[in-house]
Amino acid sequence: MTLATSLALGFSLSIDSCVAATARSAGRPRPRLREALPIALLFAATETGILAAGWALGEAVGTLVLRELVQDIDH
């Protein structure tokens, strides 16, 4: 994965989290830090976990079965 791809992925995940957080707080006049921090940490942990799981699964499948097939199709 190139640096540009990593940055694009990180940007898209941050936009996703930003939209979810904005929707969550739209009905509240001003959330307190004690309310906002757990939600922010949950979003961060979820996005990180999904990214790590996808990377690990891709590496496992790539090394076991599909590396040559994917390289022939992709490049």
mmCIF file of the N, C-alpha and C atoms, coordinates in Angstrom:
data_MODEL
# 
_entry.id   MODEL 
# 
loop_
_atom_site.group_PDB 
_atom_site.id 
_atom_site.type_symbol 
_atom_site.label_atom_id 
_atom_site.label_alt_id 
_atom_site.label_comp_id 
_atom_site.label_asym_id 
_atom_site.label_entity_id 
_atom_site.label_seq_id 
_atom_site.pdbx_PDB_ins_code 
_atom_site.Cartn_x 
_atom_site.Cartn_y 
_atom_site.Cartn_z 
_atom_site.occupancy 
_atom_site.B_iso_or_equiv 
_atom_site.pdbx_formal_charge 
_atom_site.auth_seq_id 
_atom_site.auth_comp_id 
_atom_site.auth_asym_id 
_atom_site.auth_atom_id 
_atom_site.pdbx_PDB_model_num 
ATOM 1   N N  . MET A 1 1  ? 0.851   -1.165  0.000   1.00 0.00 ? 1  MET A N  1 
ATOM 2   C CA . MET A 1 1  ? 0.000   0.000   0.000   1.00 0.00 ? 1  MET A CA 1 
ATOM 3   C C  . MET A 1 1  ? 0.896   1.226   0.000   1.00 0.00 ? 1  MET A C  1 
ATOM 4   N N  . THR A 1 2  ? 0.613   2.110   -0.895  1.00 0.00 ? 2  THR A N  1 
ATOM 5   C CA . THR A 1 2  ? 1.429   3.310   -0.999  1.00 0.00 ? 2  THR A CA 1 
ATOM 6   C C  . THR A 1 2  ? 1.013   4.327   0.063   1.00 0.00 ? 2  THR A C  1 
ATOM 7   N N  . LEU A 1 3  ? 1.848   5.344   0.220   1.00 0.00 ? 3  LEU A N  1 
ATOM 8   C CA . LEU A 1 3  ? 1.549   6.398   1.181   1.00 0.00 ? 3  LEU A CA 1 
ATOM 9   C C  . LEU A 1 3  ? 0.268   7.131   0.796   1.00 0.00 ? 3  LEU A C  1 
ATOM 10  N N  . ALA A 1 4  ? 0.092   7.394   -0.482  1.00 0.00 ? 4  ALA A N  1 
ATOM 11  C CA . ALA A 1 4  ? -1.118  8.089   -0.937  1.00 0.00 ? 4  ALA A CA 1 
ATOM 12  C C  . ALA A 1 4  ? -2.371  7.270   -0.628  1.00 0.00 ? 4  ALA A C  1 
ATOM 13  N N  . THR A 1 5  ? -2.308  5.968   -0.823  1.00 0.00 ? 5  THR A N  1 
ATOM 14  C CA . THR A 1 5  ? -3.440  5.099   -0.519  1.00 0.00 ? 5  THR A CA 1 
ATOM 15  C C  . THR A 1 5  ? -3.729  5.099   0.975   1.00 0.00 ? 5  THR A C  1 
ATOM 16  N N  . SER A 1 6  ? -2.695  5.020   1.779   1.00 0.00 ? 6  SER A N  1 
ATOM 17  C CA . SER A 1 6  ? -2.870  5.054   3.234   1.00 0.00 ? 6  SER A CA 1 
ATOM 18  C C  . SER A 1 6  ? -3.481  6.370   3.687   1.00 0.00 ? 6  SER A C  1 
ATOM 19  N N  . LEU A 1 7  ? -3.027  7.469   3.121   1.00 0.00 ? 7  LEU A N  1 
ATOM 20  C CA . LEU A 1 7  ? -3.578  8.769   3.488   1.00 0.00 ? 7  LEU A CA 1 
ATOM 21  C C  . LEU A 1 7  ? -5.040  8.898   3.053   1.00 0.00 ? 7  LEU A C  1 
ATOM 22  N N  . ALA A 1 8  ? -5.360  8.409   1.865   1.00 0.00 ? 8  ALA A N  1 
ATOM 23  C CA . ALA A 1 8  ? -6.745  8.456   1.390   1.00 0.00 ? 8  ALA A CA 1 
ATOM 24  C C  . ALA A 1 8  ? -7.651  7.606   2.271   1.00 0.00 ? 8  ALA A C  1 
ATOM 25  N N  . LEU A 1 9  ? -7.180  6.443   2.676   1.00 0.00 ? 9  LEU A N  1 
ATOM 26  C CA . LEU A 1 9  ? -7.956  5.580   3.557   1.00 0.00 ? 9  LEU A CA 1 
ATOM 27  C C  . LEU A 1 9  ? -8.158  6.237   4.917   1.00 0.00 ? 9  LEU A C  1 
ATOM 28  N N  . GLY A 1 10 ? -7.101  6.796   5.459   1.00 0.00 ? 10 GLY A N  1 
ATOM 29  C CA . GLY A 1 10 ? -7.210  7.489   6.745   1.00 0.00 ? 10 GLY A CA 1 
ATOM 30  C C  . GLY A 1 10 ? -8.156  8.671   6.676   1.00 0.00 ? 10 GLY A C  1 
ATOM 31  N N  . PHE A 1 11 ? -8.108  9.418   5.590   1.00 0.00 ? 11 PHE A N  1 
ATOM 32  C CA . PHE A 1 11 ? -9.000  10.560  5.420   1.00 0.00 ? 11 PHE A CA 1 
ATOM 33  C C  . PHE A 1 11 ? -10.455 10.114  5.344   1.00 0.00 ? 11 PHE A C  1 
ATOM 34  N N  . SER A 1 12 ? -10.715 9.055   4.580   1.00 0.00 ? 12 SER A N  1 
ATOM 35  C CA . SER A 1 12 ? -12.094 8.588   4.452   1.00 0.00 ? 12 SER A CA 1 
ATOM 36  C C  . SER A 1 12 ? -12.633 8.063   5.775   1.00 0.00 ? 12 SER A C  1 
ATOM 37  N N  . LEU A 1 13 ? -11.809 7.394   6.550   1.00 0.00 ? 13 LEU A N  1 
ATOM 38  C CA . LEU A 1 13 ? -12.247 6.915   7.856   1.00 0.00 ? 13 LEU A CA 1 
ATOM 39  C C  . LEU A 1 13 ? -12.498 8.070   8.814   1.00 0.00 ? 13 LEU A C  1 
ATOM 40  N N  . SER A 1 14 ? -11.674 9.104   8.740   1.00 0.00 ? 14 SER A N  1 
ATOM 41  C CA . SER A 1 14 ? -11.879 10.240  9.633   1.00 0.00 ? 14 SER A CA 1 
ATOM 42  C C  . SER A 1 14 ? -13.139 11.004  9.267   1.00 0.00 ? 14 SER A C  1 
ATOM 43  N N  . ILE A 1 15 ? -13.455 11.104  7.980   1.00 0.00 ? 15 ILE A N  1 
ATOM 44  C CA . ILE A 1 15 ? -14.684 11.760  7.556   1.00 0.00 ? 15 ILE A CA 1 
ATOM 45  C C  . ILE A 1 15 ? -15.893 10.958  8.037   1.00 0.00 ? 15 ILE A C  1 
ATOM 46  N N  . ASP A 1 16 ? -15.815 9.646   7.945   1.00 0.00 ? 16 ASP A N  1 
ATOM 47  C CA . ASP A 1 16 ? -16.890 8.779   8.421   1.00 0.00 ? 16 ASP A CA 1 
ATOM 48  C C  . ASP A 1 16 ? -17.141 9.005   9.912   1.00 0.00 ? 16 ASP A C  1 
ATOM 49  N N  . SER A 1 17 ? -16.103 9.042   10.690  1.00 0.00 ? 17 SER A N  1 
ATOM 50  C CA . SER A 1 17 ? -16.233 9.268   12.129  1.00 0.00 ? 17 SER A CA 1 
ATOM 51  C C  . SER A 1 17 ? -16.756 10.663  12.423  1.00 0.00 ? 17 SER A C  1 
ATOM 52  N N  . CYS A 1 18 ? -16.316 11.633  11.664  1.00 0.00 ? 18 CYS A N  1 
ATOM 53  C CA . CYS A 1 18 ? -16.763 13.010  11.861  1.00 0.00 ? 18 CYS A CA 1 
ATOM 54  C C  . CYS A 1 18 ? -18.264 13.136  11.589  1.00 0.00 ? 18 CYS A C  1 
ATOM 55  N N  . VAL A 1 19 ? -18.735 12.492  10.537  1.00 0.00 ? 19 VAL A N  1 
ATOM 56  C CA . VAL A 1 19 ? -20.160 12.548  10.208  1.00 0.00 ? 19 VAL A CA 1 
ATOM 57  C C  . VAL A 1 19 ? -20.982 11.859  11.293  1.00 0.00 ? 19 VAL A C  1 
ATOM 58  N N  . ALA A 1 20 ? -20.521 10.716  11.766  1.00 0.00 ? 20 ALA A N  1 
ATOM 59  C CA . ALA A 1 20 ? -21.245 10.012  12.826  1.00 0.00 ? 20 ALA A CA 1 
ATOM 60  C C  . ALA A 1 20 ? -21.273 10.833  14.113  1.00 0.00 ? 20 ALA A C  1 
ATOM 61  N N  . ALA A 1 21 ? -20.170 11.453  14.453  1.00 0.00 ? 21 ALA A N  1 
ATOM 62  C CA . ALA A 1 21 ? -20.125 12.276  15.661  1.00 0.00 ? 21 ALA A CA 1 
ATOM 63  C C  . ALA A 1 21 ? -20.997 13.515  15.528  1.00 0.00 ? 21 ALA A C  1 
ATOM 64  N N  . THR A 1 22 ? -21.023 14.106  14.353  1.00 0.00 ? 22 THR A N  1 
ATOM 65  C CA . THR A 1 22 ? -21.875 15.278  14.116  1.00 0.00 ? 22 THR A CA 1 
ATOM 66  C C  . THR A 1 22 ? -23.344 14.898  14.237  1.00 0.00 ? 22 THR A C  1 
ATOM 67  N N  . ALA A 1 23 ? -23.718 13.766  13.668  1.00 0.00 ? 23 ALA A N  1 
ATOM 68  C CA . ALA A 1 23 ? -25.103 13.309  13.761  1.00 0.00 ? 23 ALA A CA 1 
ATOM 69  C C  . ALA A 1 23 ? -25.482 13.017  15.210  1.00 0.00 ? 23 ALA A C  1 
ATOM 70  N N  . ARG A 1 24 ? -24.564 12.448  15.959  1.00 0.00 ? 24 ARG A N  1 
ATOM 71  C CA . ARG A 1 24 ? -24.824 12.123  17.370  1.00 0.00 ? 24 ARG A CA 1 
ATOM 72  C C  . ARG A 1 24 ? -25.037 13.381  18.188  1.00 0.00 ? 24 ARG A C  1 
ATOM 73  N N  . SER A 1 25 ? -24.312 14.419  17.898  1.00 0.00 ? 25 SER A N  1 
ATOM 74  C CA . SER A 1 25 ? -24.381 15.625  18.718  1.00 0.00 ? 25 SER A CA 1 
ATOM 75  C C  . SER A 1 25 ? -25.316 16.687  18.152  1.00 0.00 ? 25 SER A C  1 
ATOM 76  N N  . ALA A 1 26 ? -25.996 16.401  17.061  1.00 0.00 ? 26 ALA A N  1 
ATOM 77  C CA . ALA A 1 26 ? -26.834 17.415  16.422  1.00 0.00 ? 26 ALA A CA 1 
ATOM 78  C C  . ALA A 1 26 ? -27.972 17.881  17.321  1.00 0.00 ? 26 ALA A C  1 
ATOM 79  N N  . GLY A 1 27 ? -28.518 16.996  18.110  1.00 0.00 ? 27 GLY A N  1 
ATOM 80  C CA . GLY A 1 27 ? -29.639 17.368  18.959  1.00 0.00 ? 27 GLY A CA 1 
ATOM 81  C C  . GLY A 1 27 ? -29.243 17.897  20.319  1.00 0.00 ? 27 GLY A C  1 
ATOM 82  N N  . ARG A 1 28 ? -27.974 17.921  20.614  1.00 0.00 ? 28 ARG A N  1 
ATOM 83  C CA . ARG A 1 28 ? -27.513 18.377  21.930  1.00 0.00 ? 28 ARG A CA 1 
ATOM 84  C C  . ARG A 1 28 ? -26.980 19.797  21.810  1.00 0.00 ? 28 ARG A C  1 
ATOM 85  N N  . PRO A 1 29 ? -27.304 20.658  22.786  1.00 0.00 ? 29 PRO A N  1 
ATOM 86  C CA . PRO A 1 29 ? -26.823 22.036  22.704  1.00 0.00 ? 29 PRO A CA 1 
ATOM 87  C C  . PRO A 1 29 ? -25.298 22.136  22.787  1.00 0.00 ? 29 PRO A C  1 
ATOM 88  N N  . ARG A 1 30 ? -24.707 21.463  23.729  1.00 0.00 ? 30 ARG A N  1 
ATOM 89  C CA . ARG A 1 30 ? -23.251 21.461  23.853  1.00 0.00 ? 30 ARG A CA 1 
ATOM 90  C C  . ARG A 1 30 ? -22.831 20.280  24.709  1.00 0.00 ? 30 ARG A C  1 
ATOM 91  N N  . PRO A 1 31 ? -22.277 19.247  24.084  1.00 0.00 ? 31 PRO A N  1 
ATOM 92  C CA . PRO A 1 31 ? -21.901 18.064  24.869  1.00 0.00 ? 31 PRO A CA 1 
ATOM 93  C C  . PRO A 1 31 ? -20.697 18.364  25.768  1.00 0.00 ? 31 PRO A C  1 
ATOM 94  N N  . ARG A 1 32 ? -20.706 17.739  26.902  1.00 0.00 ? 32 ARG A N  1 
ATOM 95  C CA . ARG A 1 32 ? -19.584 17.872  27.839  1.00 0.00 ? 32 ARG A CA 1 
ATOM 96  C C  . ARG A 1 32 ? -18.492 16.887  27.452  1.00 0.00 ? 32 ARG A C  1 
ATOM 97  N N  . LEU A 1 33 ? -17.286 17.179  27.912  1.00 0.00 ? 33 LEU A N  1 
ATOM 98  C CA . LEU A 1 33 ? -16.151 16.312  27.609  1.00 0.00 ? 33 LEU A CA 1 
ATOM 99  C C  . LEU A 1 33 ? -16.384 14.907  28.147  1.00 0.00 ? 33 LEU A C  1 
ATOM 100 N N  . ARG A 1 34 ? -16.997 14.801  29.313  1.00 0.00 ? 34 ARG A N  1 
ATOM 101 C CA . ARG A 1 34 ? -17.264 13.479  29.901  1.00 0.00 ? 34 ARG A CA 1 
ATOM 102 C C  . ARG A 1 34 ? -18.210 12.658  29.040  1.00 0.00 ? 34 ARG A C  1 
ATOM 103 N N  . GLU A 1 35 ? -19.059 13.300  28.276  1.00 0.00 ? 35 GLU A N  1 
ATOM 104 C CA . GLU A 1 35 ? -19.967 12.599  27.368  1.00 0.00 ? 35 GLU A CA 1 
ATOM 105 C C  . GLU A 1 35 ? -19.323 12.352  26.012  1.00 0.00 ? 35 GLU A C  1 
ATOM 106 N N  . ALA A 1 36 ? -18.559 13.295  25.537  1.00 0.00 ? 36 ALA A N  1 
ATOM 107 C CA . ALA A 1 36 ? -17.991 13.209  24.194  1.00 0.00 ? 36 ALA A CA 1 
ATOM 108 C C  . ALA A 1 36 ? -16.783 12.275  24.117  1.00 0.00 ? 36 ALA A C  1 
ATOM 109 N N  . LEU A 1 37 ? -15.962 12.246  25.156  1.00 0.00 ? 37 LEU A N  1 
ATOM 110 C CA . LEU A 1 37 ? -14.730 11.453  25.110  1.00 0.00 ? 37 LEU A CA 1 
ATOM 111 C C  . LEU A 1 37 ? -14.981 9.955   24.927  1.00 0.00 ? 37 LEU A C  1 
ATOM 112 N N  . PRO A 1 38 ? -15.890 9.338   25.669  1.00 0.00 ? 38 PRO A N  1 
ATOM 113 C CA . PRO A 1 38 ? -16.124 7.897   25.429  1.00 0.00 ? 38 PRO A CA 1 
ATOM 114 C C  . PRO A 1 38 ? -16.605 7.598   24.017  1.00 0.00 ? 38 PRO A C  1 
ATOM 115 N N  . ILE A 1 39 ? -17.437 8.476   23.467  1.00 0.00 ? 39 ILE A N  1 
ATOM 116 C CA . ILE A 1 39 ? -17.925 8.262   22.102  1.00 0.00 ? 39 ILE A CA 1 
ATOM 117 C C  . ILE A 1 39 ? -16.779 8.392   21.105  1.00 0.00 ? 39 ILE A C  1 
ATOM 118 N N  . ALA A 1 40 ? -15.939 9.393   21.288  1.00 0.00 ? 40 ALA A N  1 
ATOM 119 C CA . ALA A 1 40 ? -14.792 9.572   20.395  1.00 0.00 ? 40 ALA A CA 1 
ATOM 120 C C  . ALA A 1 40 ? -13.841 8.375   20.478  1.00 0.00 ? 40 ALA A C  1 
ATOM 121 N N  . LEU A 1 41 ? -13.599 7.882   21.677  1.00 0.00 ? 41 LEU A N  1 
ATOM 122 C CA . LEU A 1 41 ? -12.722 6.720   21.835  1.00 0.00 ? 41 LEU A CA 1 
ATOM 123 C C  . LEU A 1 41 ? -13.332 5.473   21.215  1.00 0.00 ? 41 LEU A C  1 
ATOM 124 N N  . LEU A 1 42 ? -14.642 5.330   21.326  1.00 0.00 ? 42 LEU A N  1 
ATOM 125 C CA . LEU A 1 42 ? -15.313 4.191   20.702  1.00 0.00 ? 42 LEU A CA 1 
ATOM 126 C C  . LEU A 1 42 ? -15.181 4.248   19.181  1.00 0.00 ? 42 LEU A C  1 
ATOM 127 N N  . PHE A 1 43 ? -15.405 5.412   18.594  1.00 0.00 ? 43 PHE A N  1 
ATOM 128 C CA . PHE A 1 43 ? -15.224 5.561   17.143  1.00 0.00 ? 43 PHE A CA 1 
ATOM 129 C C  . PHE A 1 43 ? -13.787 5.236   16.746  1.00 0.00 ? 43 PHE A C  1 
ATOM 130 N N  . ALA A 1 44 ? -12.826 5.768   17.459  1.00 0.00 ? 44 ALA A N  1 
ATOM 131 C CA . ALA A 1 44 ? -11.418 5.540   17.126  1.00 0.00 ? 44 ALA A CA 1 
ATOM 132 C C  . ALA A 1 44 ? -11.060 4.065   17.237  1.00 0.00 ? 44 ALA A C  1 
ATOM 133 N N  . ALA A 1 45 ? -11.505 3.412   18.308  1.00 0.00 ? 45 ALA A N  1 
ATOM 134 C CA . ALA A 1 45 ? -11.198 1.993   18.496  1.00 0.00 ? 45 ALA A CA 1 
ATOM 135 C C  . ALA A 1 45 ? -11.859 1.140   17.420  1.00 0.00 ? 45 ALA A C  1 
ATOM 136 N N  . THR A 1 46 ? -13.086 1.470   17.075  1.00 0.00 ? 46 THR A N  1 
ATOM 137 C CA . THR A 1 46 ? -13.797 0.714   16.039  1.00 0.00 ? 46 THR A CA 1 
ATOM 138 C C  . THR A 1 46 ? -13.111 0.853   14.685  1.00 0.00 ? 46 THR A C  1 
ATOM 139 N N  . GLU A 1 47 ? -12.804 2.069   14.302  1.00 0.00 ? 47 GLU A N  1 
ATOM 140 C CA . GLU A 1 47 ? -12.145 2.288   13.007  1.00 0.00 ? 47 GLU A CA 1 
ATOM 141 C C  . GLU A 1 47 ? -10.768 1.617   12.968  1.00 0.00 ? 47 GLU A C  1 
ATOM 142 N N  . THR A 1 48 ? -10.023 1.710   14.057  1.00 0.00 ? 48 THR A N  1 
ATOM 143 C CA . THR A 1 48 ? -8.706  1.074   14.118  1.00 0.00 ? 48 THR A CA 1 
ATOM 144 C C  . THR A 1 48 ? -8.830  -0.437  14.049  1.00 0.00 ? 48 THR A C  1 
ATOM 145 N N  . GLY A 1 49 ? -9.792  -0.991  14.773  1.00 0.00 ? 49 GLY A N  1 
ATOM 146 C CA . GLY A 1 49 ? -9.996  -2.436  14.762  1.00 0.00 ? 49 GLY A CA 1 
ATOM 147 C C  . GLY A 1 49 ? -10.392 -2.959  13.393  1.00 0.00 ? 49 GLY A C  1 
ATOM 148 N N  . ILE A 1 50 ? -11.279 -2.238  12.717  1.00 0.00 ? 50 ILE A N  1 
ATOM 149 C CA . ILE A 1 50 ? -11.699 -2.658  11.385  1.00 0.00 ? 50 ILE A CA 1 
ATOM 150 C C  . ILE A 1 50 ? -10.525 -2.605  10.408  1.00 0.00 ? 50 ILE A C  1 
ATOM 151 N N  . LEU A 1 51 ? -9.747  -1.544  10.487  1.00 0.00 ? 51 LEU A N  1 
ATOM 152 C CA . LEU A 1 51 ? -8.585  -1.418  9.613   1.00 0.00 ? 51 LEU A CA 1 
ATOM 153 C C  . LEU A 1 51 ? -7.566  -2.520  9.882   1.00 0.00 ? 51 LEU A C  1 
ATOM 154 N N  . ALA A 1 52 ? -7.290  -2.800  11.145  1.00 0.00 ? 52 ALA A N  1 
ATOM 155 C CA . ALA A 1 52 ? -6.326  -3.839  11.507  1.00 0.00 ? 52 ALA A CA 1 
ATOM 156 C C  . ALA A 1 52 ? -6.822  -5.222  11.103  1.00 0.00 ? 52 ALA A C  1 
ATOM 157 N N  . ALA A 1 53 ? -8.107  -5.489  11.296  1.00 0.00 ? 53 ALA A N  1 
ATOM 158 C CA . ALA A 1 53 ? -8.664  -6.787  10.910  1.00 0.00 ? 53 ALA A CA 1 
ATOM 159 C C  . ALA A 1 53 ? -8.605  -6.983  9.395   1.00 0.00 ? 53 ALA A C  1 
ATOM 160 N N  . GLY A 1 54 ? -8.916  -5.955  8.641   1.00 0.00 ? 54 GLY A N  1 
ATOM 161 C CA . GLY A 1 54 ? -8.834  -6.046  7.187   1.00 0.00 ? 54 GLY A CA 1 
ATOM 162 C C  . GLY A 1 54 ? -7.416  -6.264  6.704   1.00 0.00 ? 54 GLY A C  1 
ATOM 163 N N  . TRP A 1 55 ? -6.484  -5.560  7.318   1.00 0.00 ? 55 TRP A N  1 
ATOM 164 C CA . TRP A 1 55 ? -5.079  -5.736  6.941   1.00 0.00 ? 55 TRP A CA 1 
ATOM 165 C C  . TRP A 1 55 ? -4.611  -7.160  7.264   1.00 0.00 ? 55 TRP A C  1 
ATOM 166 N N  . ALA A 1 56 ? -4.936  -7.637  8.469   1.00 0.00 ? 56 ALA A N  1 
ATOM 167 C CA . ALA A 1 56 ? -4.507  -8.981  8.882   1.00 0.00 ? 56 ALA A CA 1 
ATOM 168 C C  . ALA A 1 56 ? -5.126  -10.051 7.985   1.00 0.00 ? 56 ALA A C  1 
ATOM 169 N N  . LEU A 1 57 ? -6.392  -9.902  7.672   1.00 0.00 ? 57 LEU A N  1 
ATOM 170 C CA . LEU A 1 57 ? -7.050  -10.866 6.795   1.00 0.00 ? 57 LEU A CA 1 
ATOM 171 C C  . LEU A 1 57 ? -6.444  -10.839 5.395   1.00 0.00 ? 57 LEU A C  1 
ATOM 172 N N  . GLY A 1 58 ? -6.185  -9.649  4.890   1.00 0.00 ? 58 GLY A N  1 
ATOM 173 C CA . GLY A 1 58 ? -5.557  -9.533  3.576   1.00 0.00 ? 58 GLY A CA 1 
ATOM 174 C C  . GLY A 1 58 ? -4.169  -10.146 3.533   1.00 0.00 ? 58 GLY A C  1 
ATOM 175 N N  . GLU A 1 59 ? -3.397  -9.929  4.573   1.00 0.00 ? 59 GLU A N  1 
ATOM 176 C CA . GLU A 1 59 ? -2.061  -10.530 4.631   1.00 0.00 ? 59 GLU A CA 1 
ATOM 177 C C  . GLU A 1 59 ? -2.136  -12.050 4.720   1.00 0.00 ? 59 GLU A C  1 
ATOM 178 N N  . ALA A 1 60 ? -3.049  -12.567 5.533   1.00 0.00 ? 60 ALA A N  1 
ATOM 179 C CA . ALA A 1 60 ? -3.169  -14.017 5.696   1.00 0.00 ? 60 ALA A CA 1 
ATOM 180 C C  . ALA A 1 60 ? -3.611  -14.680 4.397   1.00 0.00 ? 60 ALA A C  1 
ATOM 181 N N  . VAL A 1 61 ? -4.627  -14.134 3.767   1.00 0.00 ? 61 VAL A N  1 
ATOM 182 C CA . VAL A 1 61 ? -5.124  -14.714 2.517   1.00 0.00 ? 61 VAL A CA 1 
ATOM 183 C C  . VAL A 1 61 ? -4.084  -14.545 1.420   1.00 0.00 ? 61 VAL A C  1 
ATOM 184 N N  . GLY A 1 62 ? -3.427  -13.402 1.399   1.00 0.00 ? 62 GLY A N  1 
ATOM 185 C CA . GLY A 1 62 ? -2.425  -13.151 0.367   1.00 0.00 ? 62 GLY A CA 1 
ATOM 186 C C  . GLY A 1 62 ? -1.251  -14.101 0.448   1.00 0.00 ? 62 GLY A C  1 
ATOM 187 N N  . THR A 1 63 ? -0.792  -14.385 1.636   1.00 0.00 ? 63 THR A N  1 
ATOM 188 C CA . THR A 1 63 ? 0.356   -15.271 1.769   1.00 0.00 ? 63 THR A CA 1 
ATOM 189 C C  . THR A 1 63 ? -0.029  -16.728 1.605   1.00 0.00 ? 63 THR A C  1 
ATOM 190 N N  . LEU A 1 64 ? -1.253  -17.080 1.933   1.00 0.00 ? 64 LEU A N  1 
ATOM 191 C CA . LEU A 1 64 ? -1.651  -18.481 1.847   1.00 0.00 ? 64 LEU A CA 1 
ATOM 192 C C  . LEU A 1 64 ? -2.095  -18.899 0.451   1.00 0.00 ? 64 LEU A C  1 
ATOM 193 N N  . VAL A 1 65 ? -2.877  -18.078 -0.213  1.00 0.00 ? 65 VAL A N  1 
ATOM 194 C CA . VAL A 1 65 ? -3.538  -18.574 -1.416  1.00 0.00 ? 65 VAL A CA 1 
ATOM 195 C C  . VAL A 1 65 ? -3.379  -17.660 -2.620  1.00 0.00 ? 65 VAL A C  1 
ATOM 196 N N  . LEU A 1 66 ? -3.707  -16.412 -2.477  1.00 0.00 ? 66 LEU A N  1 
ATOM 197 C CA . LEU A 1 66 ? -4.014  -15.592 -3.632  1.00 0.00 ? 66 LEU A CA 1 
ATOM 198 C C  . LEU A 1 66 ? -2.937  -14.622 -4.092  1.00 0.00 ? 66 LEU A C  1 
ATOM 199 N N  . ARG A 1 67 ? -1.767  -14.637 -3.504  1.00 0.00 ? 67 ARG A N  1 
ATOM 200 C CA . ARG A 1 67 ? -0.776  -13.616 -3.840  1.00 0.00 ? 67 ARG A CA 1 
ATOM 201 C C  . ARG A 1 67 ? -0.471  -13.575 -5.334  1.00 0.00 ? 67 ARG A C  1 
ATOM 202 N N  . GLU A 1 68 ? -0.152  -14.697 -5.939  1.00 0.00 ? 68 GLU A N  1 
ATOM 203 C CA . GLU A 1 68 ? 0.194   -14.703 -7.363  1.00 0.00 ? 68 GLU A CA 1 
ATOM 204 C C  . GLU A 1 68 ? -1.008  -14.363 -8.237  1.00 0.00 ? 68 GLU A C  1 
ATOM 205 N N  . LEU A 1 69 ? -2.173  -14.877 -7.883  1.00 0.00 ? 69 LEU A N  1 
ATOM 206 C CA . LEU A 1 69 ? -3.375  -14.611 -8.654  1.00 0.00 ? 69 LEU A CA 1 
ATOM 207 C C  . LEU A 1 69 ? -3.724  -13.122 -8.618  1.00 0.00 ? 69 LEU A C  1 
ATOM 208 N N  . VAL A 1 70 ? -3.666  -12.525 -7.446  1.00 0.00 ? 70 VAL A N  1 
ATOM 209 C CA . VAL A 1 70 ? -3.998  -11.104 -7.312  1.00 0.00 ? 70 VAL A CA 1 
ATOM 210 C C  . VAL A 1 70 ? -2.977  -10.251 -8.038  1.00 0.00 ? 70 VAL A C  1 
ATOM 211 N N  . GLN A 1 71 ? -1.715  -10.587 -7.947  1.00 0.00 ? 71 GLN A N  1 
ATOM 212 C CA . GLN A 1 71 ? -0.693  -9.808  -8.633  1.00 0.00 ? 71 GLN A CA 1 
ATOM 213 C C  . GLN A 1 71 ? -0.871  -9.880  -10.140 1.00 0.00 ? 71 GLN A C  1 
ATOM 214 N N  . ASP A 1 72 ? -1.263  -11.038 -10.660 1.00 0.00 ? 72 ASP A N  1 
ATOM 215 C CA . ASP A 1 72 ? -1.499  -11.151 -12.094 1.00 0.00 ? 72 ASP A CA 1 
ATOM 216 C C  . ASP A 1 72 ? -2.677  -10.284 -12.543 1.00 0.00 ? 72 ASP A C  1 
ATOM 217 N N  . ILE A 1 73 ? -3.716  -10.219 -11.727 1.00 0.00 ? 73 ILE A N  1 
ATOM 218 C CA . ILE A 1 73 ? -4.904  -9.445  -12.085 1.00 0.00 ? 73 ILE A CA 1 
ATOM 219 C C  . ILE A 1 73 ? -4.678  -7.976  -11.825 1.00 0.00 ? 73 ILE A C  1 
ATOM 220 N N  . ASP A 1 74 ? -4.102  -7.639  -10.658 1.00 0.00 ? 74 ASP A N  1 
ATOM 221 C CA . ASP A 1 74 ? -3.975  -6.249  -10.229 1.00 0.00 ? 74 ASP A CA 1 
ATOM 222 C C  . ASP A 1 74 ? -2.896  -5.501  -11.004 1.00 0.00 ? 74 ASP A C  1 
ATOM 223 N N  . HIS A 1 75 ? -1.792  -6.118  -11.232 1.00 0.00 ? 75 HIS A N  1 
ATOM 224 C CA . HIS A 1 75 ? -0.675  -5.409  -11.874 1.00 0.00 ? 75 HIS A CA 1 
ATOM 225 C C  . HIS A 1 75 ? -0.289  -6.119  -13.124 1.00 0.00 ? 75 HIS A C  1 
# 
